Amino acid sequence: MNNKNLTILALILTFLGGFLFFYRSGPTKELVPVVNQANQQTTTKQNWESKTDEQSAITVTVTPIDIFPRSKQWKFDISMNTHSIELDQDLTKTTVLVDNQGKEYRPIAWEGPVGGHHREGVLVFNAINPLPKYIELKIKNIGSSVTERLFKWDL
């Protein structure tokens, strides 16, 4: 072989070696651990059904957002809408959470606005231990002709 062929062969081998070196040490795919989906749902996220009560020209929708067995507080998203009255009730005084044995629990906080025709916020309770079979949220005196609105979830 002459010098010209050796030079070309050396350049080709160098190019291939460099290509393989950079290709193999290039960006790698991030490995994501496989998570047991059933376990993940019970420990990190639950999708609870929203419940709606439409009475006396007022719509109240309640969605549990955190009622995990290990949570210290249970939280419910509450949305109220109307065009007829001011929604200025103190939900910490007009709402109770009831377990399957009939025991009532009062909320510890309301995180949201206090008045208006469209009102949304989070009602917070201390968690119930041991975990009941079901819970029922009772909201009283929203609207003049409705004395109580009931929202129930099986646990």
C-alpha positions, -999 to 999 in steps of 0.1 A, spaced: 0 0 0 12 34 -8 13 64 16 -18 80 0 -39 49 7 -26 46 42 -34 82 50 -70 78 37 -74 46 57 -61 63 88 -85 92 83 -115 68 78 -106 49 109 -101 81 129 -135 94 117 -152 61 126 -135 59 160 -145 95 168 -181 89 156 -184 57 178 -169 75 208 -192 105 206 -223 84 197 -218 61 226 -211 88 251 -238 111 238 -270 119 257 -286 89 273 -322 83 280 -333 90 315 -344 58 333 -376 62 351 -385 37 378 -416 17 372 -442 24 398 -469 1 409 -499 21 397 -523 6 422 -500 15 451 -494 50 436 -531 57 436 -536 49 472 -506 68 484 -503 98 462 -535 106 444 -571 98 446 -598 109 422 -629 115 442 -662 122 425 -675 157 426 -710 159 441 -734 187 431 -766 200 448 -788 224 428 -816 239 449 -831 273 454 -812 289 425 -779 280 441 -755 254 428 -730 239 453 -703 214 441 -680 196 465 -650 176 456 -627 159 481 -591 168 473 -573 152 502 -589 125 522 -560 101 524 -558 77 554 -524 91 563 -532 128 559 -534 149 590 -560 171 574 -588 164 550 -596 190 524 -627 196 502 -630 220 473 -663 238 475 -678 259 447 -710 279 451 -727 298 423 -759 319 422 -773 350 407 -799 357 433 -783 361 468 -750 369 485 -730 338 494 -715 351 526 -721 322 550 -693 312 573 -688 276 562 -668 267 593 -700 273 613 -726 259 589 -708 227 578 -701 194 595 -685 161 584 -703 130 596 -688 95 597 -707 62 593 -713 61 631 -730 95 632 -701 113 648 -698 150 637 -666 168 630 -664 206 626 -641 222 600 -609 239 612 -604 264 584 -619 279 552 -594 289 526 -612 312 502 -632 343 498 -660 352 521 -687 366 498 -700 371 463 -723 353 439 -695 329 427 -675 316 456 -648 288 457 -624 276 483 -611 248 504 -628 236 536 -603 219 559 -610 192 586 -588 172 609 -585 137 595 -608 110 610 -591 81 626 -598 52 623 -609 55 587 -647 53 585 -667 33 559 -682 65 545 -683 102 552 -711 127 546 -706 165 543 -736 185 555 -738 222 546 -767 241 563 -785 273 554 -773 282 519 -804 295 503 -836 306 520 -857 274 514 -829 248 517 -821 238 553 -794 212 545 -773 200 515 -758 165 517 -727 151 500 -716 115 506 -686 94 497 -678 57 504 -642 52 517 
